[in-house]
Amino acid sequence: MKAYVVGVGMTKFEKPESRDWQYWDMAKEAGEAALADAGVAYGEVEQVPVGYCFQASTAGQRAVYELGLTGVPVYNVNNNCATGSSALMMARQFVEGGISDCVLALGFEKMKKGALGGGADGGDFKTSPVARHYGIMAAGHGFEMSPPTAQIFGNAAREHMEKYGTTEAQLAAVAAKNHRHSANNPYAQFQDVYEVDEILAARSIHAPLTKLQCSPTSDGAAAAVVVSERFVDEHGLGEKAVEIVAQAMTTDTGVSFESGSCIDVVGQPMSRAAADQVWERSGLGIGDVDVVELHDCFSVNELLTYEALGMCAVGESGKLVESGATTYGGRWVVNPSGGLISKGHPLGATGIAQVAELSWQLRGEAGARQVPGAGVGLAHNIGLGGAAVVTLLRRG
């Protein structure tokens, strides 16, 4: 059976503690927006997978109860930064498997100010789920006092520069593009435009990464209504329907750790494997895609993902972004929302917010940031530790 996204909603992503609200308030706002977009009542929803990283067990129920007390199953999902897309994947599987006709995927996060620790909850590195990943980094690069996630991605950037000649200006060009895109996104945490020189001059977090190349901590929520083809037909939702053509999740294999490279440890092999599965299942390729929302938690990860998705040869991603191929007027538009760097990154919401943006793009409803003629979209969401989810969408 086919699965379709027929309604999406999200809150504005905001700096933590900038708004007096609780996680259930933001979840209600996003969930009601998605249901209204679809024209579906909450009473028609049969299952609800809910993604978050920082709240206690059954926070999903506490959030969903704001939408209604119908007794439907609620599943609490935590997969680090890939949490939102993991919840969406569960929704798709329920529908494609014929278990349910209407599922609500919801993701939210209420975060603290400041940089993340070694895992979603910080914690002791010795017992952290990502201890193996940071051990590989420490063996090759040592361990410094800068934020650990910035260190591991910053060291991946250093390796890419040393191996392929990627420049600091090319890394900054990723951030400049995404900040520029976010100026047209009312949901974005930041809507300021910066030039490459300004990004390079910003405060260093872990060289070569500056503050303006790093995604912020954020509060926010996003939701998507996923339904069967039968539900689309019975409810006359053809004009809203965006088909989930193919989707894949991969986790780490030995390839992530065998080379000792931070490029592999932060997930490029996972992303490549997930993308390859999507191309095989769909019969499509990156050349068929018009618009991409990918996981630019740090500028270097956008470059690594270009290569993983097949947008360019390995080592050529710096030249790709520099050429203008990944912005308006280029071959693809990547992160028209502003991406994680500028739109914000509330972990549990990110993956679903990517699909919300792509749904608006494919329906021609993205306003000033609309990608002309967008017919096929791709979302890429990755979590250290690890999970990579790639989702291919097409106007139904």
C-alpha positions in Angstrom: 0.0 0.0 0.0 1.1 3.6 -0.6 1.5 6.2 2.1 0.8 9.9 1.7 1.4 13.0 3.7 -1.8 15.0 3.5 -1.3 17.6 6.3 1.7 19.2 8.0 2.2 21.8 10.6 4.9 23.3 12.8 5.6 26.0 15.3 8.1 28.7 14.8 11.5 27.4 16.0 12.7 29.6 18.8 15.7 30.1 21.1 15.2 28.1 24.3 13.4 30.0 27.1 12.4 32.8 24.8 8.7 31.9 25.0 6.7 30.9 28.1 5.4 27.5 26.9 5.7 23.8 27.7 6.4 21.0 25.3 2.7 20.0 25.3 1.8 23.5 24.2 4.1 23.4 21.2 3.0 19.9 20.3 -0.7 20.9 20.4 0.1 23.9 18.1 1.9 21.8 15.5 -0.6 18.9 15.8 -3.6 21.0 15.4 -2.0 22.8 12.4 -1.3 19.5 10.7 -4.8 18.2 11.3 -6.3 21.4 10.0 -4.1 21.4 7.0 -5.4 17.9 6.2 -9.0 18.6 7.1 -8.9 15.6 9.4 -10.3 15.3 12.9 -8.2 13.9 15.6 -10.8 11.2 16.2 -9.9 9.7 12.8 -6.2 9.2 13.9 -5.5 5.5 14.7 -1.9 5.7 16.0 0.5 8.4 17.1 4.3 7.9 17.1 5.9 10.8 19.0 9.5 11.8 18.8 11.5 13.7 21.5 14.9 13.4 23.3 14.9 15.5 26.4 11.6 14.8 28.2 10.6 11.8 30.4 9.0 8.6 29.4 5.3 8.9 28.2 5.8 12.6 27.4 4.4 11.7 24.1 1.1 10.9 25.8 1.1 14.1 27.8 1.6 16.0 24.6 -1.0 14.1 22.5 -3.6 14.3 25.2 -3.9 18.0 24.4 -5.3 17.0 21.0 -7.8 14.6 22.4 -8.4 11.6 24.7 -9.4 8.9 22.2 -7.3 6.1 23.7 -5.2 5.5 20.5 -1.8 3.9 20.9 1.0 6.4 21.4 4.6 5.4 20.8 7.5 7.3 22.4 10.5 7.5 20.0 14.1 8.6 20.8 16.8 8.3 18.1 19.0 11.3 18.8 18.9 13.9 16.0 17.0 11.4 13.7 14.1 11.2 16.1 11.6 13.1 14.1 12.2 11.1 10.9 12.1 7.9 12.9 8.6 8.7 14.1 7.6 9.5 10.6 9.0 6.2 9.4 6.9 4.4 12.0 3.8 6.2 10.7 4.6 5.2 7.1 5.1 1.6 8.1 1.8 1.5 9.9 0.1 2.7 6.7 2.1 0.8 4.1 1.7 -2.4 6.1 -2.1 -2.0 6.1 -2.3 -1.7 9.9 -3.8 1.8 9.9 -5.3 4.3 7.4 -4.5 7.5 9.3 -1.5 8.1 11.6 -0.2 11.3 13.1 3.6 11.6 13.4 4.6 14.3 15.9 7.9 15.6 17.1 8.9 18.2 19.7 11.7 19.4 21.8 12.1 21.9 24.7 15.8 22.4 25.1 18.2 24.2 27.4 20.5 27.1 26.3 24.0 26.2 25.4 25.7 23.5 23.4 24.8 19.9 23.6 26.8 17.4 25.5 28.2 14.1 24.3 24.8 12.6 23.6 21.2 13.7 23.5 21.3 14.0 27.3 25.0 15.0 27.8 26.1 12.6 30.5 29.2 10.6 31.3 31.2 9.8 28.2 32.2 6.4 29.6 28.6 5.3 29.6 27.4 7.4 26.7 25.8 5.6 23.7 28.2 7.5 21.5 31.4 6.7 23.6 32.7 4.5 20.7 32.3 7.4 18.3 34.1 9.9 20.5 36.8 7.3 21.2 37.6 7.1 17.5 37.8 10.9 17.4 40.0 11.1 20.5 42.4 8.5 19.1 43.0 10.6 15.9 42.5 14.1 17.1 42.6 14.2 20.9 39.8 15.6 23.0 39.5 19.3 23.7 37.3 21.6 25.8 35.1 22.8 23.0 31.6 21.3 22.7 31.9 17.6 21.8 29.5 17.6 18.8 31.3 20.6 17.3 34.6 18.8 17.9 33.7 15.6 16.1 32.2 17.4 13.1 34.9 20.1 13.2 37.5 17.3 13.0 35.6 15.7 10.1 35.9 19.1 8.4 39.7 19.2 9.0 40.0 15.8 7.5 38.1 16.8 4.4 40.2 19.9 4.0 43.4 17.9 4.3 42.4 15.1 2.0 40.5 17.0 -0.7 41.6 20.6 -0.5 38.2 21.9 0.8 38.6 25.5 2.0 37.2 27.4 5.0 35.4 29.7 2.5 33.6 26.7 1.0 32.4 25.5 4.4 31.3 29.1 5.1 29.4 29.2 1.8 27.1 26.4 3.1 26.1 28.6 6.0 25.8 31.7 4.0 23.4 30.0 1.6 21.3 28.6 4.4 21.1 31.8 6.3 20.1 33.6 3.1 17.3 31.0 2.5 16.0 31.4 6.0 15.3 35.1 5.5 12.1 34.0 3.6 11.0 31.5 6.3 8.7 32.8 9.0 9.2 29.5 11.0 13.0 30.0 11.2 14.7 30.7 14.4 17.1 33.1 12.6 16.2 35.2 9.6 19.5 37.2 9.3 21.6 37.2 6.1 25.4 36.8 6.4 28.2 37.0 3.8 31.0 34.4 3.8 33.4 36.9 5.3 31.1 37.5 8.2 30.7 33.8 8.8 34.4 33.3 8.8 34.9 36.2 11.2 32.4 34.8 13.7 33.5 33.3 17.0 35.3 30.0 16.6 33.6 27.0 18.1 36.0 24.3 17.0 38.2 25.3 14.0 37.3 25.5 11.2 33.7 25.8 12.4 32.5 29.2 13.6 29.3 29.9 15.5 27.4 30.8 12.3 28.2 27.3 10.9 26.7 25.4 13.8 23.0 24.7 14.4 21.6 26.2 17.6 19.6 24.6 20.4 15.9 25.3 19.8 12.4 24.9 21.0 9.7 23.7 18.6 7.4 21.1 17.3 6.3 19.6 13.9 3.6 17.2 12.8 2.5 15.3 9.8 -0.7 13.3 9.0 0.2 10.1 7.1 -2.6 8.2 5.4 -3.4 5.4 3.0 -4.5 5.7 -0.6 -7.9 4.6 0.4 -8.1 7.4 3.0 -7.0 9.9 0.3 -9.8 8.7 -2.0 -12.5 8.5 0.6 -11.8 12.0 1.9 -11.1 13.7 -1.4 -7.5 14.7 -0.4 -5.9 14.3 -3.8 -4.9 17.9 -4.0 -3.1 17.8 -0.6 -1.5 14.3 -1.0 2.3 14.0 -1.2 3.4 10.5 -1.7 6.2 8.9 0.3 7.8 7.2 -2.7 10.5 5.4 -0.7 12.1 5.7 2.7 15.1 4.0 4.4 16.8 4.0 7.8 20.3 2.7 8.3 22.5 2.4 11.4 26.2 2.1 11.8 28.2 -0.8 10.4 31.8 -1.6 10.8 32.6 0.9 8.0 31.8 3.8 10.5 34.7 2.8 12.7 37.2 0.8 10.8 38.9 3.7 9.0 39.4 5.8 12.2 38.1 8.8 10.2 35.7 11.3 11.7 34.1 11.6 8.3 32.9 8.0 8.7 32.2 8.3 12.4 29.7 11.2 11.9 27.7 9.1 9.5 28.5 9.6 5.9 28.5 5.8 5.3 25.1 5.6 6.9 23.7 8.4 4.8 25.1 6.8 1.6 23.6 3.4 2.4 20.2 4.9 3.2 20.2 6.9 0.0 21.2 3.9 -2.1 18.3 1.9 -0.6 15.9 4.7 -1.5 17.2 4.9 -5.1 16.9 1.1 -5.5 13.3 1.0 -4.1 12.0 4.0 -6.0 13.7 3.5 -9.4 14.6 7.2 -9.2 18.0 8.9 -8.7 19.4 12.2 -7.4 19.0 13.6 -10.9 15.2 13.3 -10.5 15.2 15.4 -7.3 14.4 19.1 -7.4 14.5 20.2 -3.7 16.4 18.8 -0.7 16.1 19.3 3.0 19.2 17.8 4.6 20.8 17.6 8.0 23.2 20.5 8.1 23.8 20.3 11.9 27.2 21.8 11.0 28.2 23.2 7.6 30.6 20.3 6.9 27.8 17.8 7.2 26.0 19.4 4.3 29.1 18.8 2.2 29.4 15.2 3.4 25.8 14.6 2.5 26.1 16.0 -1.0 28.6 13.2 -1.6 26.5 10.6 0.2 23.5 11.4 -1.9 25.5 11.3 -5.2 25.2 15.0 -5.9 28.9 15.1 -6.7 32.0 12.9 -6.5 33.7 12.3 -3.2 35.9 15.3 -2.4 34.0 17.6 -4.8 31.4 19.0 -2.5 33.2 22.2 -1.6 33.3 23.0 -5.3 29.7 22.1 -5.7 28.4 24.6 -3.1 30.8 27.2 -4.4 29.4 26.8 -7.9 25.8 27.8 -6.9 24.4 24.4 -7.8 22.6 24.0 -4.5 20.7 27.2 -4.4 18.0 29.0 -6.4 18.9 29.0 -10.1 21.2 25.9 -9.6 20.6 22.2 -10.2 19.0 21.7 -6.8 17.8 23.9 -4.0 19.1 22.5 -0.8 17.6 23.7 2.5 15.2 26.3 1.2 13.9 26.5 4.8 17.3 27.7 6.1 18.3 24.2 7.3 19.2 23.4 10.8 21.9 26.1 10.9 19.4 28.9 10.5 15.9 27.4 10.9 16.9 25.8 14.2 17.3 22.2 15.5 14.8 21.0 18.2 16.0 17.4 17.9 12.6 15.6 18.0 11.0 18.0 15.6 13.7 18.4 12.9 13.0 15.4 10.7 9.3 16.1 10.5 9.8 19.8 9.9 11.9 18.8 6.9 9.0 16.9 5.5 6.7 19.8 6.3 8.9 22.1 4.2 9.0 19.7 1.4 5.3 19.2 1.4 4.8 22.9 1.1 7.3 23.0 -1.7 5.8 20.2 -3.7 2.3 21.6 -3.2 3.5 25.0 -4.4 2.7 26.6 -1.1 6.2 27.8 0.1 5.7 31.5 -0.7 8.8 33.6 -1.2 11.0 30.5 -0.8 9.1 28.4 -3.4 11.4 26.3 -5.6 9.9 26.7 -9.2 8.4 23.5 -10.6 9.3 21.4 -7.6 8.0 17.9 -8.2 10.3 15.6 -6.2 11.8 16.3 -2.8 14.3 14.4 -0.6 14.7 14.7 3.2 17.9 13.5 5.0 18.0 13.3 8.8 20.8 11.8 10.8 21.5 11.1 14.4 25.0 10.4 15.9 25.1 7.1 17.5 23.5 6.3 15.0 20.7 6.5 12.6 20.3 8.0 9.1 16.8 8.3 7.5 16.3 9.3 3.9 12.8 10.0 2.6 11.8 10.5 -1.0 8.6 12.5 -1.7 6.6 13.2 -4.8 3.4 15.1 -5.4 0.6 12.6 -5.3 
